[in-house]
Amino acid sequence: MHRGAEPVLHAGSRTPRRGAAPTAGAPRNHRARNRLPRNHRLRHLTRPSGSERSGLADTRALKQAGRGTRTDMRLAVLDAGSNSVHLLISEVVGGVPLPAHSLKGPVHLADQVAVDGTVPPKAARRLAEAVAQAREQAGRWRCDRLFAYATAVVRDAANRDEVLETVRAESGMRLAVLPGEVEAELTFRAARRWVGLQAGPMALLDIGGGSLEVAFGRGALPDFAFSLPLGAGRLTREFLPGKGRPGREGLRELRRYVRATLKDVAARVRWEEPHTVVATSRMFQQLARLCGAAPGRDGPFVTRRLARTDLREAVQRLSRLTAAERAELPGISAARCRQAPAGAVVAHQAMKSMGIDQVTICPWALREGVLLRHLEQGAQDWWPSPVLRKEDARSGPLSGGPATGPRSGPSPSPPTNSSTSSGTSPSVPSRLPLGRAPAD
């Protein structure tokens, strides 16, 4: 919350705002406090003067004020990505999804794609196993809705239908496959909500395992969004294979390919002259940490930035090391140590060709974008796959108590029957302990 900003209070509360003068007759040592009453319940923010305008500040205030209040609903997003299956469970307070639990299962799909572009059966079964585990966790948390989707590696696989069928048959989950442009739009929606409308015209960069998403907009939604085949995993497989030091020729060809692929999109972004450039995705977060940004343990509300000059040095540093040596660097995980050089090249070339000197790292991305669009519009008109509801499952995946109100212990499981959504499609992973897993 900005210094001196008025807290969001329940109507009728007499709690004075921060900095207000003491009331008449108050003792000399009286201090005005913005402490919330015990029966306080946050209201939905519907006006742009709230979190949509000032972004991070109001989101942080809602997180702090929402502690101990009753949640509106509990939603889950299952992201079957290039490196892992990530389940994010959020409790919605005042119209804002606050992270309650996070679970990751490594799958490393990007490293297992065959030369012909297919995902091997063994990798598909491993994906199905991780999806089943995530679905079980969502059931234990009694989530009201579960949105499950696969990103670029599955979307672009030559045997995509077979992979999706394997997952459905072995886990009971039908993964949605969102177009890359829709992923970019949803990620932009989340980043805009995080930074707020006051950030002005905003550009977005998101490096995944299979694609690079680029978007620009002046309002809550992007004016244009693109998905380019510049994912760190894809480019590593094509230009920098192996676990040793990248070859000079491979790096040279990679830069040439990235520049050519970015040419038209970069010219459009450069012409728009964005006031704010936001970068999402784990790759950008790890590169920022490598270049000196605050570690993740400092929390999501610490401002993290990545300068192009620092990134250029990081590209040189990463290209001199083997994969094992990169994994020892600050911020670079073992899961992404092979992809780090390609990801750094894409990030640097994108910033250079778009005329961007610095990006701000945003902890919200595709998963939060899915939740925000559901909260604003519902899922019936745009989500391309059945959305699992707790009242539709018998064997535990999404069974449990009421859709709203306090949650106290499990309740009987209703019958199984997945609801189908109609319509066509145009996806803070940090562990913040706002909730506790219910006992079985």
C-alpha positions as CSV (number, residue, x, y, z in Angstrom):
1,M,0.0,0.0,0.0
2,H,1.3,3.5,-0.8
3,R,2.3,5.5,2.2
4,G,-0.7,7.4,3.5
5,A,-3.2,5.5,1.3
6,E,-6.5,4.7,2.9
7,P,-7.0,1.0,3.7
8,V,-10.0,-0.9,2.4
9,L,-12.4,-1.2,5.3
10,H,-15.8,-2.7,6.0
11,A,-18.6,-0.2,5.7
12,G,-19.4,1.3,9.1
13,S,-16.0,0.6,10.5
14,R,-14.7,3.4,12.7
15,T,-11.1,2.4,12.3
16,P,-9.2,5.7,11.3
17,R,-7.0,5.8,8.3
18,R,-3.2,5.9,8.7
19,G,-2.1,9.4,9.6
20,A,-5.5,10.6,10.8
21,A,-5.6,13.0,13.7
22,P,-6.6,11.6,17.1
23,T,-10.3,11.9,18.0
24,A,-11.4,14.5,20.5
25,G,-10.8,13.4,24.1
26,A,-8.2,10.8,23.1
27,P,-5.2,10.4,25.4
28,R,-1.9,12.0,24.4
29,N,-0.3,8.7,23.6
30,H,-3.2,7.7,21.3
31,R,-2.1,6.5,17.9
32,A,-4.5,6.1,15.0
33,R,-4.4,2.5,13.7
34,N,-5.7,0.9,10.6
35,R,-6.4,-2.3,12.4
36,L,-9.3,-4.2,10.9
37,P,-12.3,-5.3,13.1
38,R,-12.5,-9.0,13.8
39,N,-15.7,-9.5,11.7
40,H,-14.1,-7.6,8.8
41,R,-14.8,-9.0,5.3
42,L,-13.2,-7.6,2.2
43,R,-15.5,-6.5,-0.6
44,H,-14.9,-7.2,-4.3
45,L,-13.0,-4.3,-6.0
46,T,-15.0,-3.3,-9.0
47,R,-13.8,0.2,-9.6
48,P,-10.6,1.0,-11.5
49,S,-9.6,3.2,-8.6
50,G,-8.7,0.0,-6.7
51,S,-6.1,-2.6,-7.4
52,E,-6.5,-2.4,-11.2
53,R,-5.2,1.2,-11.2
54,S,-2.5,1.0,-8.6
55,G,-1.7,-2.6,-9.0
56,L,0.9,-4.1,-6.7
57,A,0.3,-1.7,-3.8
58,D,-3.4,-2.6,-3.5
59,T,-2.7,-6.3,-4.1
60,R,-0.3,-6.3,-1.3
61,A,-2.8,-4.5,1.0
62,L,-5.4,-7.1,0.2
63,K,-3.0,-9.9,1.0
64,Q,-2.2,-8.3,4.4
65,A,-5.8,-7.4,5.2
66,G,-7.1,-10.8,4.0
67,R,-5.3,-12.8,6.7
68,G,-7.9,-14.5,8.8
69,T,-10.9,-13.5,6.7
70,R,-13.2,-15.9,5.0
71,T,-12.4,-16.8,1.4
72,D,-14.8,-16.3,-1.4
73,M,-13.7,-19.5,-3.2
74,R,-10.7,-21.7,-3.7
75,L,-9.4,-22.2,-7.3
76,A,-6.6,-24.4,-8.7
77,V,-4.6,-24.1,-11.9
78,L,-2.6,-27.1,-13.3
79,D,0.1,-26.0,-15.7
80,A,1.6,-28.9,-17.7
81,G,4.8,-27.1,-18.9
82,S,8.0,-27.9,-20.6
83,N,9.9,-28.6,-17.5
84,S,7.4,-29.5,-14.8
85,V,3.7,-29.9,-13.9
86,H,2.9,-27.0,-11.6
87,L,-0.2,-26.9,-9.5
88,L,-1.2,-23.5,-8.0
89,I,-4.0,-23.3,-5.4
90,S,-5.3,-19.9,-4.7
91,E,-7.9,-18.6,-2.2
92,V,-9.9,-15.7,-3.7
93,V,-10.2,-12.8,-1.2
94,G,-11.9,-9.6,-2.4
95,G,-11.7,-10.7,-6.0
96,V,-7.9,-11.3,-5.9
97,P,-6.4,-14.8,-6.0
98,L,-3.9,-15.2,-3.2
99,P,-1.5,-18.2,-3.3
100,A,-2.3,-20.8,-0.7
101,H,-0.3,-23.8,-1.9
102,S,2.1,-24.8,-4.7
103,L,3.2,-28.2,-6.0
104,K,5.7,-29.0,-8.7
105,G,6.5,-32.3,-10.4
106,P,9.5,-32.5,-12.8
107,V,8.8,-33.9,-16.2
108,H,11.5,-32.3,-18.5
109,L,9.4,-32.7,-21.6
110,A,11.4,-30.2,-23.6
111,D,14.5,-32.3,-23.2
112,Q,12.8,-35.5,-24.4
113,V,11.2,-34.3,-27.6
114,A,12.4,-36.6,-30.5
115,V,14.0,-35.3,-33.7
116,D,10.7,-35.8,-35.5
117,G,8.9,-33.6,-33.0
118,T,7.1,-36.3,-31.1
119,V,6.9,-36.8,-27.3
120,P,8.0,-40.3,-26.5
121,P,5.4,-42.6,-24.9
122,K,7.5,-42.9,-21.7
123,A,7.6,-39.1,-21.3
124,A,3.8,-38.9,-21.9
125,R,3.2,-41.5,-19.2
126,R,5.5,-39.5,-16.8
127,L,3.4,-36.4,-17.6
128,A,0.2,-38.3,-16.9
129,E,1.6,-39.5,-13.5
130,A,2.5,-35.9,-12.5
131,V,-0.9,-34.6,-13.6
132,A,-2.6,-37.3,-11.5
133,Q,-0.6,-36.4,-8.5
134,A,-1.5,-32.7,-8.9
135,R,-5.2,-33.5,-9.3
136,E,-5.1,-35.5,-6.1
137,Q,-3.6,-32.6,-4.3
138,A,-6.3,-30.3,-5.6
139,G,-8.9,-32.7,-4.2
140,R,-7.3,-32.7,-0.8
141,W,-7.5,-28.9,-0.7
142,R,-11.2,-29.1,-1.8
143,C,-10.8,-26.7,-4.6
144,D,-14.0,-25.3,-6.2
145,R,-12.6,-25.3,-9.7
146,L,-9.6,-26.9,-11.4
147,F,-8.3,-25.5,-14.7
148,A,-5.8,-27.7,-16.4
149,Y,-3.8,-26.9,-19.6
150,A,-0.7,-27.8,-21.5
151,T,1.7,-25.3,-23.0
152,A,3.9,-25.1,-26.1
153,V,5.8,-28.4,-25.9
154,V,2.5,-30.4,-26.0
155,R,0.7,-28.0,-28.2
156,D,3.4,-28.2,-30.9
157,A,4.2,-31.9,-30.6
158,A,3.7,-33.9,-33.7
159,N,1.8,-36.5,-31.7
160,R,-0.2,-34.1,-29.6
161,D,-3.4,-36.0,-29.7
162,E,-1.8,-39.2,-28.5
163,V,-0.1,-37.4,-25.6
164,L,-3.4,-35.8,-24.5
165,E,-5.2,-39.1,-24.8
166,T,-2.5,-40.8,-22.6
167,V,-2.9,-38.1,-20.0
168,R,-6.7,-38.4,-20.1
169,A,-6.7,-42.2,-19.9
170,E,-4.2,-42.5,-17.0
171,S,-5.0,-39.4,-14.9
172,G,-8.6,-38.7,-15.7
173,M,-7.7,-35.1,-16.6
174,R,-8.4,-33.6,-20.0
175,L,-5.8,-30.9,-20.6
176,A,-6.8,-27.8,-22.5
177,V,-4.5,-26.6,-25.3
178,L,-4.5,-22.9,-25.4
179,P,-3.2,-21.0,-28.6
180,G,0.0,-19.1,-28.0
181,E,-1.7,-15.8,-28.5
182,V,-4.2,-16.6,-25.8
183,E,-1.4,-17.5,-23.4
184,A,0.2,-14.1,-24.2
185,E,-3.2,-12.3,-23.6
186,L,-3.7,-14.1,-20.2
187,T,-0.2,-13.4,-19.1
188,F,-0.5,-9.8,-20.0
189,R,-3.8,-9.6,-18.0
190,A,-2.0,-10.9,-14.9
191,A,1.0,-8.7,-15.3
192,R,-1.2,-5.6,-15.8
193,R,-3.2,-6.4,-12.7
194,W,0.1,-6.7,-10.8
195,V,1.7,-3.4,-11.9
196,G,-1.6,-1.5,-12.3
197,L,-2.9,0.8,-15.0
198,Q,-0.9,3.6,-13.6
199,A,2.2,2.0,-15.2
200,G,1.0,3.3,-18.5
201,P,1.6,1.7,-21.9
202,M,3.1,-1.7,-21.1
203,A,5.0,-4.4,-23.0
204,L,5.3,-8.0,-21.9
205,L,8.0,-10.6,-22.5
206,D,7.6,-14.2,-21.3
207,I,10.2,-16.9,-22.2
208,G,8.8,-20.5,-21.8
209,G,10.3,-23.8,-22.8
210,G,8.7,-23.8,-26.2
211,S,7.8,-20.3,-27.1
212,L,8.3,-16.6,-26.4
213,E,5.2,-14.5,-25.7
214,V,5.2,-10.8,-26.6
215,A,2.3,-8.4,-25.9
216,F,1.6,-4.7,-25.7
217,G,-1.3,-2.7,-24.4
218,R,-2.4,0.6,-22.9
219,G,-5.3,-0.8,-20.8
220,A,-6.1,-4.0,-18.9
221,L,-5.9,-6.1,-22.0
222,P,-3.3,-6.1,-24.8
223,D,-3.6,-4.3,-28.0
224,F,-1.7,-7.1,-29.7
225,A,-0.1,-10.4,-28.6
226,F,2.3,-12.7,-30.4
227,S,3.7,-16.2,-29.7
228,L,7.0,-16.9,-31.3
229,P,8.9,-20.3,-31.5
230,L,11.7,-19.0,-29.3
231,G,11.4,-21.1,-26.2
232,A,14.5,-21.8,-24.3
233,G,14.1,-25.6,-24.4
234,R,13.2,-25.6,-28.1
235,L,16.3,-23.5,-29.0
236,T,18.6,-25.5,-26.8
237,R,17.6,-28.7,-28.5
238,E,18.0,-27.2,-32.0
239,F,21.1,-25.0,-31.6
240,L,22.9,-25.9,-28.3
241,P,22.6,-29.6,-27.7
242,G,24.6,-31.5,-25.1
243,K,25.6,-30.6,-21.6
244,G,29.0,-29.1,-22.4
245,R,30.0,-25.6,-23.2
246,P,28.0,-24.1,-26.1
247,G,30.0,-23.9,-29.4
248,R,30.7,-20.5,-30.9
249,E,29.1,-21.5,-34.2
250,G,25.9,-22.7,-32.4
251,L,25.6,-19.4,-30.5
252,R,26.2,-17.4,-33.7
253,E,23.5,-19.3,-35.5
254,L,21.2,-19.0,-32.5
255,R,21.5,-15.2,-32.4
256,R,21.0,-14.9,-36.1
257,Y,17.8,-17.0,-35.9
258,V,16.4,-15.1,-32.9
259,R,17.0,-11.7,-34.6
260,A,15.3,-12.8,-37.8
261,T,12.3,-14.3,-35.9
262,L,11.9,-11.2,-33.7
263,K,12.3,-8.6,-36.5
264,D,8.7,-7.7,-37.3
265,V,7.4,-8.0,-33.7
266,A,10.3,-6.0,-32.3
267,A,9.7,-3.2,-34.8
268,R,6.1,-3.0,-33.7
269,V,7.0,-2.8,-29.9
270,R,9.7,-0.3,-30.6
271,W,7.2,1.9,-32.5
272,E,4.8,1.8,-29.6
273,E,7.4,3.1,-27.1
274,P,6.1,1.4,-23.9
275,H,6.6,3.2,-20.6
276,T,6.9,0.0,-18.7
277,V,8.3,-3.4,-19.8
278,V,7.4,-6.4,-17.7
279,A,9.1,-9.8,-17.9
280,T,7.5,-12.9,-16.5
281,S,8.4,-16.6,-16.4
282,R,10.9,-18.6,-14.4
283,M,13.6,-18.1,-17.0
284,F,13.5,-14.3,-16.6
285,Q,13.4,-14.7,-12.8
286,Q,16.5,-16.8,-12.7
287,L,18.4,-14.5,-15.1
288,A,17.5,-11.6,-12.9
289,R,18.8,-13.4,-9.8
290,L,22.0,-14.2,-11.7
291,C,22.4,-10.5,-12.4
292,G,22.0,-9.5,-8.8
293,A,18.2,-9.3,-8.1
294,A,16.9,-10.2,-4.7
295,P,16.4,-13.9,-4.1
296,G,13.0,-15.5,-4.0
297,R,13.0,-15.9,-0.2
298,D,12.6,-12.1,0.1
299,G,9.1,-12.5,-1.2
300,P,7.1,-11.4,-4.3
301,F,6.7,-7.7,-3.3
302,V,10.4,-6.9,-3.6
303,T,11.1,-4.9,-6.8
304,R,13.3,-6.9,-9.2
305,R,14.8,-5.5,-12.4
306,L,17.0,-6.9,-15.1
307,A,19.2,-4.5,-17.2
308,R,20.3,-5.3,-20.7
309,T,23.9,-4.5,-20.0
310,D,23.9,-7.0,-17.1
311,L,22.2,-9.6,-19.3
312,R,24.9,-9.2,-22.0
313,E,27.5,-10.1,-19.5
314,A,25.4,-13.0,-18.3
315,V,25.2,-14.4,-21.8
316,Q,29.0,-14.5,-22.0
317,R,29.3,-16.0,-18.5
318,L,26.8,-18.7,-19.2
319,S,28.4,-19.7,-22.5
320,R,31.8,-20.3,-20.9
321,L,30.4,-22.9,-18.5
322,T,29.1,-26.5,-18.7
323,A,25.6,-27.3,-17.6
324,A,26.8,-28.7,-14.2
325,E,28.8,-25.5,-13.6
326,R,25.8,-23.3,-14.5
327,A,23.7,-25.1,-11.9
328,E,26.1,-23.8,-9.2
329,L,25.4,-20.2,-10.2
330,P,23.0,-18.1,-8.1
331,G,19.5,-18.3,-9.4
332,I,20.2,-21.0,-12.0
333,S,18.3,-24.2,-11.2
334,A,19.4,-27.7,-12.1
335,A,16.2,-28.1,-14.2
336,R,17.1,-25.1,-16.4
337,C,20.9,-25.1,-16.4
338,R,21.0,-26.5,-19.9
339,Q,18.5,-24.0,-21.2
340,A,20.0,-20.9,-19.5
341,P,22.3,-19.9,-22.4
342,A,19.5,-20.0,-25.0
343,G,17.1,-18.3,-22.6
344,A,19.7,-15.5,-22.0
345,V,20.3,-15.0,-25.7
346,V,16.6,-14.7,-26.4
347,A,16.1,-12.3,-23.5
348,H,19.1,-10.1,-24.6
349,Q,18.2,-10.1,-28.3
350,A,14.6,-9.3,-27.5
351,M,15.5,-6.3,-25.3
352,K,18.1,-5.1,-27.8
353,S,15.9,-5.3,-30.9
354,M,13.0,-3.7,-29.1
355,G,15.1,-0.9,-27.7
356,I,14.5,-1.9,-24.1
357,D,17.2,-1.0,-21.5
358,Q,15.5,-2.6,-18.5
359,V,12.6,-4.9,-17.6
360,T,10.8,-5.3,-14.3
361,I,10.3,-8.9,-13.1
362,C,6.6,-9.8,-12.4
363,P,5.8,-12.8,-10.2
364,W,2.3,-13.2,-11.8
365,A,2.1,-14.9,-15.2
366,L,-0.1,-17.4,-17.1
367,R,-1.5,-19.3,-14.1
368,E,-2.7,-16.1,-12.4
369,G,-4.1,-14.8,-15.8
370,V,-6.3,-17.9,-16.0
371,L,-7.7,-17.2,-12.5
372,L,-8.3,-13.5,-13.2
373,R,-10.1,-14.1,-16.4
374,H,-12.3,-16.7,-14.7
375,L,-13.1,-14.3,-11.8
376,E,-14.0,-11.6,-14.3
377,Q,-15.8,-13.5,-17.0
378,G,-16.4,-17.1,-15.8
379,A,-15.1,-20.1,-17.8
380,Q,-18.1,-21.1,-19.8
381,D,-17.5,-18.8,-22.8
382,W,-13.7,-19.1,-23.4
383,W,-12.2,-22.1,-21.7
384,P,-11.8,-24.8,-24.4
385,S,-11.9,-27.9,-22.1
386,P,-14.1,-29.2,-19.3
387,V,-13.5,-27.4,-16.0
388,L,-13.4,-29.9,-13.1
389,R,-15.7,-28.8,-10.3
390,K,-15.7,-30.3,-6.8
391,E,-19.4,-31.2,-7.1
392,D,-18.6,-33.2,-10.2
393,A,-16.1,-35.7,-8.7
394,R,-16.6,-38.7,-6.6
395,S,-13.2,-40.3,-6.1
396,G,-11.7,-37.3,-4.2
397,P,-10.2,-35.0,-6.9
398,L,-12.4,-32.0,-6.2
399,S,-14.7,-33.1,-3.4
400,G,-15.4,-31.2,-0.3
401,G,-17.3,-28.5,1.5
402,P,-19.3,-25.5,0.3
403,A,-18.2,-23.2,-2.5
404,T,-18.0,-20.2,-0.1
405,G,-17.6,-19.7,3.6
406,P,-15.2,-21.1,6.1
407,R,-13.8,-24.6,5.5
408,S,-13.7,-26.9,8.4
409,G,-13.1,-30.6,7.6
410,P,-14.0,-32.8,4.7
411,S,-17.5,-33.5,3.5
412,P,-19.0,-36.4,1.5
413,S,-17.9,-36.7,-2.1
414,P,-20.6,-36.3,-4.8
415,P,-20.9,-38.4,-7.9
416,T,-18.4,-38.3,-10.8
417,N,-19.5,-36.3,-13.9
418,S,-17.2,-33.8,-15.6
419,S,-19.0,-30.8,-16.8
420,T,-18.3,-29.7,-20.4
421,S,-17.7,-26.1,-21.4
422,S,-18.9,-24.9,-24.8
423,G,-17.4,-22.2,-26.9
424,T,-14.0,-21.6,-28.5
425,S,-10.8,-20.3,-27.1
426,P,-10.0,-16.6,-28.9
427,S,-2.8,-19.9,-18.6
428,V,2.6,-16.1,-7.3
429,P,3.9,-19.6,-7.8
430,S,5.7,-18.9,-4.6
431,R,4.8,-20.8,-1.5
432,L,3.0,-18.2,0.6
433,P,1.4,-20.1,3.5
434,L,-2.0,-18.5,3.6
435,G,-3.8,-21.8,4.1
436,R,-3.2,-25.3,5.4
437,A,-4.0,-28.6,3.8
438,P,-7.1,-30.1,5.3
439,A,-6.7,-33.4,7.2
440,D,-7.9,-36.5,5.5
